[in-house]
Amino acid sequence: MTSAFDAHIEETDETLTGPLRSPRQMLHDQTYDDHASIHDDATAQKLGFKAAAIEGPTHFSQFVPLGAKIWGERFFAEGCISAHYRNPVFEGEKVRASAVKPASGINITAIEMHKEDGTEVLKGSMSVGGGVTTALESRMFGLADPGPLVILHDVKKGMKSGRLKAVMDFATHMGAMYPFTLNDKLKAITENSSWYASDKNPWDRAIIPMEMISVLIGSVALGHYLPMRGPAVGLFADQEIRLINGPLFVGQPYEVEQEVVALSASKRTESMWLRTLVFEEGGSEPVASMLLNNASFKDSYANYEKELAEITG
């Protein structure tokens, strides 16, 4: 059987570092709530970015070979990447993933990604199995009271989506949020693997890349069921994808259930933290999960200041 990856990994006594890669922008045509997103150049520039940002989970693919190097096949079944996004990446820029080498028997380690010029893109943790506190879990536990919210005024912790059906075949167009197919992604993915495109792997079935678990979930559940005020432009500020009993398979029917687990705010954004569980169709135990800080820009909501004044009196 062929190995999962052929990427060259630089190894020292302390770290593993992958190659420089140029991630592709695949969301120029993305829309949600009938308006353009931060992945559209014009919209991004209005919010102070130089161009459309490449979607955060795109970067997860560069960490998977590092996780596989550390924990082997287990990473495809029980791996977790937990990341706080620090700076956006724009098409044409090169980025590199790195991980601290954990001691034998340790199931969690620190990760970082940097641009070619040294700019930090993300930092967080990578792990396998349960019984560890991930970078995002630690971050969420430390959240302060957000104070008065406008865009998320009517969104409450504990709101749930109910079960939603989701499936990803090679040729499935993933909708307005993700206007491409898995075949399209595999032509552009930063770290490709034969395990993604064929059954020549330990599970005898093509597996969904970790970054595409975000697409599988987001195509059916990204807070659309919640009473958010808008339109407002959002971005992913923090994200964790965890395999519990994986991997997930191409063509396999799944069900997802999403819940608001926290609310927070910064100077520029309001955030809802969404935890999504992925089940096999009709299953009772989750096979994967995603924790997402979905942040909305205050400046992108036209009535923000007026409604804030009304709310605060």
Backbone torsions as a table, in degrees:
resi	resn	phi	psi	omega
1	MET	NA	139.0	179.2
2	THR	-72.1	152.2	175.7
3	SER	-71.9	162.9	-174.6
4	ALA	-68.9	-37.6	-173.1
5	PHE	-138.1	154.3	173.7
6	ASP	-118.7	13.2	179.8
7	ALA	-64.5	139.1	176.8
8	HIS	-77.4	125.6	179.9
9	ILE	-114.1	122.4	176.0
10	GLU	-80.2	134.2	-174.5
11	GLU	-129.2	129.7	170.8
12	THR	-118.6	-175.5	177.9
13	ASP	-65.2	-26.4	-174.2
14	GLU	-107.3	-28.8	-169.0
15	THR	-136.7	160.1	167.1
16	LEU	-118.2	134.0	-177.8
17	THR	-134.3	128.0	178.4
18	GLY	-84.9	177.2	-178.6
19	PRO	-76.3	160.5	171.1
20	LEU	-67.3	132.2	178.1
21	ARG	-131.7	156.1	178.0
22	SER	-111.2	94.6	-179.7
23	PRO	-64.5	148.8	-177.2
24	ARG	-97.8	144.3	175.1
25	GLN	-88.5	117.1	-176.5
26	MET	-119.8	11.2	-174.6
27	LEU	-119.3	22.7	178.7
28	HIS	-56.0	-33.8	-176.1
29	ASP	-98.7	13.7	-178.9
30	GLN	-68.5	138.8	171.1
31	THR	-136.0	148.4	169.7
32	TYR	-146.4	144.8	-173.5
33	ASP	52.5	33.4	175.7
34	ASP	65.0	24.5	174.7
35	HIS	-138.4	163.7	-178.3
36	ALA	-70.8	165.0	-175.9
37	SER	-116.4	-179.2	178.4
38	ILE	-66.7	-10.9	177.4
39	HIS	-87.9	6.8	172.1
40	ASP	-101.7	132.8	-174.5
41	ASP	-55.9	-49.5	-176.0
42	ALA	-63.0	-43.2	179.7
43	THR	-65.2	-44.1	179.5
44	ALA	-61.6	-41.6	-178.7
45	GLN	-66.3	-33.6	176.3
46	LYS	-62.8	-27.7	-178.8
47	LEU	-94.7	7.0	174.1
48	GLY	97.5	4.9	176.4
49	PHE	-91.1	153.4	-176.6
50	LYS	-76.2	-21.3	-179.3
51	ALA	-165.6	-177.3	178.3
52	ALA	-66.3	133.9	178.8
53	ALA	-81.3	141.4	173.0
54	ILE	-75.0	136.8	-175.4
55	GLU	-62.1	135.1	-174.2
56	GLY	-51.0	-50.5	-176.2
57	PRO	-62.8	-14.1	172.2
58	THR	-52.1	-35.2	-175.7
59	HIS	-74.5	-16.6	-178.3
60	PHE	-62.2	-30.7	-177.0
61	SER	-61.1	-29.5	-179.5
62	GLN	-75.4	-15.8	177.5
63	PHE	-89.4	-21.1	-175.5
64	VAL	-61.6	-42.9	176.4
65	PRO	-61.2	-30.7	178.0
66	LEU	-70.7	-42.7	176.6
67	GLY	-61.9	-39.4	178.7
68	ALA	-68.4	-33.7	177.3
69	LYS	-65.0	-38.5	-177.2
70	ILE	-78.2	-49.0	-169.8
71	TRP	-114.9	0.7	176.4
72	GLY	67.9	-148.2	-176.8
73	GLU	-58.1	-28.8	-178.3
74	ARG	-57.8	-31.2	-177.1
75	PHE	-64.0	-30.0	179.3
76	PHE	-74.5	-18.8	-178.6
77	ALA	-101.3	-33.0	-173.5
78	GLU	-135.4	18.8	-176.5
79	GLY	-76.5	153.8	178.9
80	CYS	-142.5	133.4	171.4
81	ILE	-119.3	126.6	-174.0
82	SER	-128.6	114.3	-167.3
83	ALA	-133.3	138.2	167.9
84	HIS	-102.4	116.2	-178.3
85	TYR	-76.7	128.7	-174.4
86	ARG	-104.3	-44.1	-179.3
87	ASN	-143.4	142.3	-179.8
88	PRO	-71.3	155.9	174.8
89	VAL	-113.5	138.8	-178.7
90	PHE	-114.6	150.1	-176.1
91	GLU	-56.8	134.7	-177.2
92	GLY	103.4	-20.0	177.1
93	GLU	-82.1	151.5	178.4
94	LYS	-108.4	142.3	-178.1
95	VAL	-134.5	157.7	-178.0
96	ARG	-136.6	136.3	178.8
97	ALA	-98.5	145.5	176.6
98	SER	-143.0	155.2	179.1
99	ALA	-142.2	143.2	171.9
100	VAL	-73.5	136.2	178.0
101	LYS	-76.1	117.5	179.6
102	PRO	-77.1	156.3	174.4
103	ALA	-67.2	157.3	179.9
104	SER	-54.3	131.5	178.3
105	GLY	87.4	-5.6	178.5
106	ILE	-90.4	132.0	-171.3
107	ASN	-105.0	13.5	177.4
108	ILE	-146.7	147.5	178.7
109	THR	-151.9	165.2	-178.7
110	ALA	-86.9	145.2	177.4
111	ILE	-130.2	155.9	175.0
112	GLU	-147.8	157.0	170.0
113	MET	-134.3	138.3	179.6
114	HIS	-131.9	151.8	171.0
115	LYS	-75.0	169.9	-179.1
116	GLU	-59.0	-30.7	-179.4
117	ASP	-87.6	4.0	177.4
118	GLY	97.9	-8.0	179.0
119	THR	-61.1	131.4	-180.0
120	GLU	-75.4	128.7	179.8
121	VAL	-96.6	-45.7	179.0
122	LEU	-156.4	162.1	172.0
123	LYS	-146.5	156.0	-178.7
124	GLY	171.1	-142.3	-178.5
125	SER	-137.5	159.1	173.6
126	MET	-133.7	139.2	-173.0
127	SER	-154.2	173.7	171.3
128	VAL	-134.2	147.6	175.5
129	GLY	71.4	-174.9	179.0
130	GLY	-98.5	-172.4	176.2
131	GLY	78.6	12.8	176.1
132	VAL	-124.5	152.7	175.4
133	THR	-100.2	114.7	-175.8
134	THR	-77.6	169.1	-179.3
135	ALA	-59.1	-42.1	-177.9
136	LEU	-74.4	-34.6	175.6
137	GLU	-61.1	-42.4	177.2
138	SER	-63.1	-42.2	-179.1
139	ARG	-65.4	-42.2	-178.2
140	MET	-68.0	-37.7	-180.0
141	PHE	-62.1	-25.8	-177.2
142	GLY	-95.3	12.0	-177.1
143	LEU	-68.0	138.9	176.3
144	ALA	-87.1	163.9	173.9
145	ASP	-57.8	128.6	-175.5
146	PRO	-74.2	-13.4	-174.5
147	GLY	74.2	-164.0	-177.9
148	PRO	-65.6	133.5	178.4
149	LEU	-113.6	149.1	179.9
150	VAL	-111.4	-63.7	-179.9
151	ILE	-58.9	-37.8	-177.5
152	LEU	-104.7	20.5	-175.5
153	HIS	-55.1	-37.7	-175.1
154	ASP	-98.7	2.7	177.8
155	VAL	-90.8	131.8	-176.8
156	LYS	-123.1	145.9	174.0
157	LYS	-57.7	135.1	180.0
158	GLY	100.2	-12.0	176.7
159	MET	-63.8	138.6	-176.8
160	LYS	-126.8	157.7	-179.4
161	SER	-86.8	-24.9	-164.2
162	GLY	79.8	171.1	-178.2
163	ARG	-73.4	131.5	178.3
164	LEU	-125.7	137.8	-177.4
165	LYS	-83.7	141.5	-179.6
166	ALA	-148.2	139.9	176.9
167	VAL	-149.0	148.2	179.0
168	MET	-131.9	105.5	169.8
169	ASP	-93.8	170.6	180.0
170	PHE	-60.6	-36.6	-174.5
171	ALA	-104.5	10.4	179.9
172	THR	-73.2	119.8	172.2
173	HIS	-74.5	125.8	-169.3
174	MET	-88.1	11.5	170.4
175	GLY	99.2	-173.5	-175.8
176	ALA	-64.5	-33.7	178.7
177	MET	-69.4	-34.2	-176.9
178	TYR	-134.2	81.6	-171.8
179	PRO	-79.5	58.0	177.7
180	PHE	-158.6	174.9	178.8
181	THR	-112.7	170.1	174.3
182	LEU	-62.8	-38.5	175.6
183	ASN	-57.6	-43.0	178.2
184	ASP	-60.6	-45.3	-178.6
185	LYS	-63.2	-41.6	-177.6
186	LEU	-65.9	-20.3	175.1
187	LYS	-78.7	-17.8	-174.0
188	ALA	-121.1	-9.5	-173.3
189	ILE	-59.4	143.1	-174.3
190	THR	-68.3	-36.0	178.2
191	GLU	-129.0	98.0	-177.2
192	ASN	-86.4	162.5	179.7
193	SER	-149.5	141.8	175.0
194	SER	-63.4	-22.3	178.9
195	TRP	-66.2	-22.1	178.7
196	TYR	-79.7	-25.6	-169.9
197	ALA	-110.1	-8.6	-176.1
198	SER	-145.3	178.2	178.4
199	ASP	-94.7	13.9	-179.9
200	LYS	-86.0	68.6	179.4
201	ASN	-152.8	175.3	-175.4
202	PRO	-61.9	-15.9	-177.4
203	TRP	-103.9	-3.6	178.5
204	ASP	58.8	27.8	177.0
205	ARG	-148.9	143.8	177.1
206	ALA	-63.6	135.0	-176.3
207	ILE	-106.5	149.8	179.3
208	ILE	-79.2	127.1	176.9
209	PRO	-57.8	148.8	-176.7
210	MET	-57.1	-42.2	-179.5
211	GLU	-62.6	-27.5	-178.6
212	MET	-81.8	-8.7	170.5
213	ILE	-64.3	-35.4	174.7
214	SER	-60.9	-39.8	179.1
215	VAL	-69.4	-43.9	178.4
216	LEU	-55.1	-46.2	179.7
217	ILE	-71.1	-49.5	-174.5
218	GLY	-65.6	-23.0	179.7
219	SER	-68.8	-21.0	-179.3
220	VAL	-122.7	-21.5	-174.7
221	ALA	-146.3	102.4	174.3
222	LEU	-142.0	43.6	178.3
223	GLY	83.4	7.8	-177.5
224	HIS	-62.4	-25.4	-177.8
225	TYR	-82.0	-6.4	-174.6
226	LEU	-91.0	150.8	-177.5
227	PRO	-81.9	61.6	178.0
228	MET	-79.6	146.7	174.1
229	ARG	-88.9	144.3	-177.5
230	GLY	-173.6	-168.2	9.3
231	PRO	-75.1	148.0	176.8
232	ALA	-144.5	147.3	-178.1
233	VAL	-91.5	134.4	-178.7
234	GLY	-121.3	172.9	174.3
235	LEU	-153.2	161.7	174.9
236	PHE	-85.6	119.0	179.8
237	ALA	-98.2	-31.3	178.0
238	ASP	-144.7	146.0	-178.5
239	GLN	-156.9	138.5	176.2
240	GLU	-134.0	130.0	174.8
241	ILE	-118.8	126.4	-175.7
242	ARG	-127.4	129.5	170.3
243	LEU	-93.0	129.8	-177.3
244	ILE	-106.2	-45.8	175.0
245	ASN	-142.3	64.5	-174.0
246	GLY	-98.3	-166.5	0.5
247	PRO	-76.8	176.6	170.5
248	LEU	-89.7	148.0	-170.9
249	PHE	-114.2	144.7	174.7
250	VAL	-63.5	131.2	177.8
251	GLY	83.7	-4.1	-179.3
252	GLN	-82.9	127.7	175.3
253	PRO	-70.4	131.8	177.4
254	TYR	-126.4	166.3	171.3
255	GLU	-127.8	140.3	179.3
256	VAL	-122.3	147.0	177.0
257	GLU	-134.7	127.3	-172.6
258	GLN	-118.4	145.1	-178.7
259	GLU	-139.4	140.6	171.7
260	VAL	-76.5	117.6	-176.8
261	VAL	-108.6	-11.8	176.9
262	ALA	-166.7	159.4	173.7
263	LEU	-129.9	142.6	179.8
264	SER	-151.4	174.9	-179.1
265	ALA	-153.3	152.4	172.2
266	SER	-128.4	-175.4	-179.6
267	LYS	-60.1	-35.0	-174.6
268	ARG	-105.6	-17.7	-169.9
269	THR	-135.4	160.7	165.6
270	GLU	-117.0	139.0	-172.4
271	SER	-127.5	139.0	166.2
272	MET	-113.8	131.8	178.4
273	TRP	-96.7	119.5	-174.3
274	LEU	-113.4	127.4	172.9
275	ARG	-108.1	124.1	-179.6
276	THR	-115.0	130.6	174.7
277	LEU	-104.0	137.9	179.0
278	VAL	-110.2	128.2	179.8
279	PHE	-121.1	149.3	164.2
280	GLU	-63.4	151.6	-175.6
281	GLU	-54.2	121.8	-179.6
282	GLY	79.7	0.6	-176.3
283	GLY	-78.6	159.6	-179.9
284	SER	-108.1	-16.2	-179.8
285	GLU	-113.0	131.0	-178.7
286	PRO	-66.3	145.3	176.5
287	VAL	-104.7	-14.3	178.3
288	ALA	-160.8	165.0	176.9
289	SER	-149.4	161.2	174.1
290	MET	-138.7	133.6	171.8
291	LEU	-111.1	126.2	-173.0
292	LEU	-135.8	129.5	167.6
293	ASN	-93.6	100.7	-180.0
294	ASN	-96.7	105.5	-172.9
295	ALA	-101.0	139.2	178.0
296	SER	-112.6	133.3	179.5
297	PHE	-73.3	124.7	178.1
298	LYS	-59.1	-42.4	-176.6
299	ASP	-65.4	-17.9	-177.5
300	SER	-84.9	-8.7	178.2
301	TYR	-99.9	114.5	-170.2
302	ALA	-58.4	-34.9	-175.3
303	ASN	-96.7	17.1	-170.4
304	TYR	-58.9	-55.4	-174.7
305	GLU	-63.9	-40.5	-179.6
306	LYS	-62.2	-47.7	-176.9
307	GLU	-72.9	-29.9	175.8
308	LEU	-63.5	-43.3	178.6
309	ALA	-62.1	-38.3	178.8
310	GLU	-66.6	-40.9	-177.4
311	ILE	-69.1	-41.0	-175.6
312	THR	-86.1	-11.2	176.6
313	GLY	73.7	NA	NA
